[in-house]
């Protein structure tokens, strides 16, 4: 419901008047009037219909509950959303040229013809290609890294041509390399239809699996696939089915069903191909079950019995399973167990011990080497260990603060480890590091077209003391010749702070449009993330959630005090659970921010977490708490952005959502905007943009999404008087 994506924007061409208060009649010419649209624009006023909710002896009245429509077909609601779009367009009409210029500017930095770095899987190297003005990739493979005998597997542009929204997922080829499975979503609800393509004939098979998570895992007989089916009401993937190619989906075998609604279910396969993995995960517990990939009638077996509070994930090498776990280790440690001694954690042997203040984040196994990534004091290190000698070597990187990701290491017999590296001033870079010498081979660095020079930019990593004395890490980047350090630069401050998700100090070519205009860009690594390890996450969830909001506000105040930016030109941005952050922050300290952009914001916390029919609610109790318990109810209510709206002056606000959002339902921001408009005491802008074709991740396609970014930047630049740039 509250995952980590910003949302795209769109325009619905319905009648503007239908979204106004049904008790009022408004002259259409008052809504939009020729070239003076903003002057004559009239904000939509939503009708009020009192809806009373009672629990724990507490009564809440929601005047905008009527905006909820699970089918998204109610004409009155659709018309109201259309009116919001029309109003936003009118209020930003004077920025249309700026939006267009920004879009072209953002687009001009992107290399139109661009190929991904090939990744080996089995006998082939797989990659994707972007060409010209195509919105979507073309997936290809070759027998060698150079791509001498390239074969086109899937041209997503051809598939997407008749759809406003289109997304593919889970591309996976059978072990013999002959058939490819992939998921297809044309609505943006993250409910996929699985399709299968004969790669020799170039034709789709008749098999069509509907209502899935969008990923198929192959059994080793090349005709058995495992997939997850979703509950179409809650959108929870909770059933693992086994399908045999050539048969009807109606005859598929249910091999596992998750009965505990607090767990998510996902599937994968061991690197050696011997086992199908079923992952069971919740915010405070995780586990795995195994199915023999060579047995098309095999049943799942628990790796160990599930325990509340115990988290682990396994990797297989030969007869040993390596276990990354929090067992007696808040920041995780690595254990191993022989396949003859499965089922009991007392048989686990220590490989990498727990170290206070050091979070073990990732592990990748090879025949003779173990590669692991840790985070200490917020900084990543990657180490290669010889499994024969035990000797360790640490990979070397140039930046003090950066993001490094292990990826594409699908084969045990690789001679190198693949890694993606980036920093606030370094474009995304792909390396292969030799496992014996640790010497890097540069495979590709993201090209930034135009006059980009990384030497023109400076990044900093500082710590800011929060109100309770805890030091919060902050990543900063700015254009060196534009930064004055005298309190005159505008600040763009980004935050998330939930689910243990860490916003990395990574590069963005789009961000240059702000930096080149004198902005200081700040990432507040607030509690609720894992920037400083698992305890940092635990201090920003459930009954400590307010630390997340306090940290963000305290970072803002300190940045101003230290001269990083102009106190009159501070902008805060967040999406999804980061939208919750925005909502809480503007209730608590609205005076700090000139403008706020809240994308797909999760703002109606109490009502949503009390409604088990809303997608993903029950899975989130370990993150937010269960409000059926009065202690959690009271705490949630005390910060819930929707419930805590008050009669006060609010910053200029840009709120975005997607009608088909599967994570944060569209009616949360719709209600929030309606109530804010009723309560706010000043004339600052309150703009609501609804993409009628998209969901939580925004518009599909590589260029369409840039229009969303251009809109946000134009909104901000207009407020600081840079509309003409």
CORNORDA-V296804 format. One record per residue. OMEGA is omega as a letter, one per 30 degrees, with the letter a starting at -180 (NA if undefined). D_LAST is the distance of its C-alpha to the last C-alpha in whole Angstrom. Layout:
OMEGA | D_LAST
OMEGA | D_LAST
//
This chain:
a | 37
a | 35
b | 34
a | 31
l | 28
a | 25
l | 25
a | 23
a | 22
a | 24
l | 25
a | 28
l | 30
a | 32
a | 33
a | 31
a | 34
a | 36
a | 34
l | 35
a | 38
l | 41
a | 43
l | 40
a | 40
l | 36
a | 35
a | 33
l | 31
a | 30
a | 28
a | 26
l | 26
a | 24
l | 21
a | 21
a | 21
a | 20
a | 22
a | 25
l | 25
a | 28
l | 28
l | 31
a | 34
l | 36
l | 39
l | 41
a | 45
l | 46
a | 47
l | 49
a | 49
l | 52
l | 53
a | 54
a | 55
l | 52
l | 50
l | 47
a | 46
a | 43
a | 42
l | 39
a | 42
a | 42
a | 39
l | 40
a | 41
a | 42
l | 43
a | 39
a | 41
a | 41
a | 40
l | 39
l | 37
l | 35
l | 35
l | 33
l | 31
l | 30
l | 29
l | 27
a | 25
l | 25
l | 24
l | 21
a | 20
a | 20
l | 19
a | 16
a | 16
l | 13
a | 11
l | 12
l | 10
l | 7
l | 11
l | 12
l | 9
l | 9
l | 13
l | 13
l | 11
a | 14
a | 16
l | 16
a | 17
l | 20
a | 23
l | 25
a | 28
a | 29
l | 32
l | 34
a | 36
l | 40
a | 42
l | 45
a | 47
a | 51
a | 52
l | 48
a | 45
l | 42
l | 38
a | 35
l | 33
a | 30
l | 30
a | 27
l | 25
l | 28
a | 27
a | 30
l | 32
a | 36
a | 38
l | 41
a | 44
l | 46
l | 49
a | 47
a | 44
l | 43
a | 43
a | 46
a | 47
l | 44
l | 45
l | 42
a | 43
l | 41
a | 38
l | 36
l | 34
a | 37
a | 38
a | 35
a | 35
a | 36
l | 35
l | 31
l | 32
l | 34
l | 34
a | 37
l | 39
l | 42
a | 42
a | 46
a | 48
a | 52
l | 54
l | 56
a | 52
a | 53
l | 51
l | 48
l | 47
l | 44
a | 42
l | 40
a | 38
a | 37
a | 36
l | 34
a | 37
l | 38
a | 42
l | 42
l | 45
l | 46
a | 47
a | 49
l | 49
a | 52
l | 50
a | 53
a | 53
a | 49
l | 50
l | 50
a | 53
a | 54
l | 53
a | 51
a | 50
l | 48
a | 47
l | 46
l | 44
a | 43
l | 45
l | 48
a | 50
l | 53
a | 57
l | 58
l | 60
l | 57
l | 58
l | 57
l | 54
l | 53
a | 50
l | 49
a | 50
l | 48
a | 49
l | 47
a | 47
a | 46
l | 44
l | 46
a | 47
a | 51
l | 53
l | 53
l | 55
a | 57
l | 57
a | 59
a | 57
l | 59
l | 60
l | 59
a | 56
a | 59
a | 61
a | 59
l | 60
a | 59
l | 59
l | 57
l | 56
a | 54
l | 56
a | 54
l | 51
a | 49
l | 49
l | 47
l | 48
a | 47
l | 49
a | 49
l | 51
a | 53
l | 52
l | 55
a | 55
a | 58
l | 57
l | 55
l | 53
a | 52
l | 50
a | 51
l | 48
a | 47
a | 45
l | 48
l | 50
l | 50
a | 53
l | 54
a | 57
l | 58
l | 59
a | 61
l | 59
a | 62
a | 64
l | 62
a | 64
l | 63
l | 63
l | 60
l | 62
l | 60
l | 59
l | 60
l | 61
l | 58
l | 57
l | 55
l | 53
l | 54
l | 51
l | 51
a | 50
l | 52
a | 52
l | 55
a | 57
a | 60
a | 63
l | 60
l | 58
a | 55
l | 54
a | 51
l | 52
l | 51
a | 55
a | 56
a | 53
l | 50
l | 47
l | 49
a | 52
l | 53
l | 56
l | 58
l | 61
a | 64
l | 64
a | 68
l | 67
l | 64
a | 64
a | 64
l | 62
l | 65
a | 65
l | 61
a | 61
l | 59
l | 57
a | 54
l | 54
l | 52
a | 51
l | 50
a | 46
a | 45
l | 44
a | 45
a | 43
l | 44
l | 47
a | 47
l | 51
a | 52
a | 56
a | 56
l | 53
l | 51
l | 47
a | 46
l | 43
l | 43
l | 40
a | 41
l | 39
a | 36
l | 37
l | 38
l | 41
a | 42
l | 46
l | 48
l | 52
l | 55
l | 57
a | 60
a | 60
l | 58
a | 56
l | 52
a | 49
l | 45
a | 42
l | 40
a | 36
a | 34
l | 32
l | 33
a | 31
l | 31
l | 32
a | 35
l | 36
l | 40
l | 39
a | 41
a | 45
a | 47
l | 50
a | 52
l | 53
l | 50
a | 50
l | 47
a | 44
a | 41
l | 38
a | 34
l | 32
l | 29
a | 27
l | 24
a | 23
l | 26
a | 25
a | 28
a | 31
l | 34
l | 37
l | 41
l | 43
a | 47
l | 49
a | 52
a | 50
l | 46
a | 45
l | 41
l | 40
a | 37
a | 36
l | 33
l | 29
l | 26
l | 24
a | 21
a | 19
a | 17
a | 17
l | 18
a | 21
a | 22
l | 23
a | 20
a | 20
l | 23
l | 24
l | 27
a | 29
l | 31
a | 33
a | 33
l | 36
a | 36
l | 38
l | 41
l | 41
a | 40
a | 37
l | 34
l | 32
l | 29
a | 27
l | 23
l | 21
l | 18
a | 17
a | 19
l | 18
a | 15
a | 18
l | 20
a | 22
l | 23
a | 22
l | 18
l | 16
a | 15
l | 17
a | 17
a | 21
l | 23
l | 27
l | 29
l | 33
l | 35
a | 38
a | 38
a | 35
l | 33
a | 29
l | 29
a | 27
a | 26
l | 23
l | 20
l | 18
a | 15
a | 15
a | 14
l | 10
a | 11
a | 13
l | 11
l | 8
a | 12
l | 13
a | 17
a | 19
l | 22
l | 25
a | 28
a | 31
l | 33
a | 36
l | 37
l | 36
l | 38
l | 36
l | 39
a | 41
l | 43
l | 44
l | 40
a | 40
a | 44
a | 42
l | 39
l | 41
a | 44
l | 45
a | 43
a | 40
l | 38
l | 38
a | 35
l | 33
l | 35
a | 33
l | 30
a | 30
l | 32
l | 29
a | 26
a | 28
l | 29
l | 26
a | 25
a | 28
l | 28
l | 25
a | 22
a | 20
a | 19
l | 22
a | 20
l | 17
a | 19
a | 18
a | 21
l | 21
a | 25
l | 26
l | 30
l | 32
l | 29
l | 28
l | 32
l | 30
a | 27
l | 30
a | 32
a | 30
l | 28
a | 32
a | 33
a | 30
a | 28
a | 27
a | 25
l | 22
a | 19
a | 19
l | 21
a | 20
a | 24
a | 25
a | 28
l | 29
a | 33
a | 34
a | 37
a | 39
a | 43
a | 43
a | 42
l | 44
a | 47
a | 47
l | 48
l | 47
a | 44
l | 42
a | 43
a | 44
l | 47
a | 46
a | 44
a | 46
l | 46
a | 43
a | 43
a | 46
a | 48
l | 48
l | 52
a | 53
a | 52
l | 51
l | 48
a | 48
a | 48
l | 45
a | 43
a | 43
l | 42
a | 38
a | 38
a | 34
a | 36
a | 39
l | 38
a | 35
l | 36
a | 36
l | 33
a | 29
l | 27
l | 23
a | 20
l | 22
a | 20
l | 24
l | 24
l | 27
a | 29
a | 32
a | 34
a | 34
a | 37
l | 36
a | 35
a | 36
a | 33
l | 35
l | 35
l | 31
l | 32
a | 35
l | 32
a | 30
a | 33
l | 34
a | 31
l | 30
a | 34
a | 34
a | 31
a | 31
a | 28
l | 25
a | 22
l | 21
a | 23
a | 22
a | 24
a | 23
l | 27
a | 27
a | 30
a | 31
l | 30
a | 31
a | 31
l | 29
a | 26
l | 26
a | 28
a | 27
a | 24
a | 21
a | 22
l | 21
l | 18
l | 17
a | 18
l | 16
l | 13
a | 14
a | 15
l | 12
l | 10
a | 13
a | 12
l | 9
a | 10
l | 13
l | 11
l | 9
a | 6
a | 6
a | 4
NA | 0
//
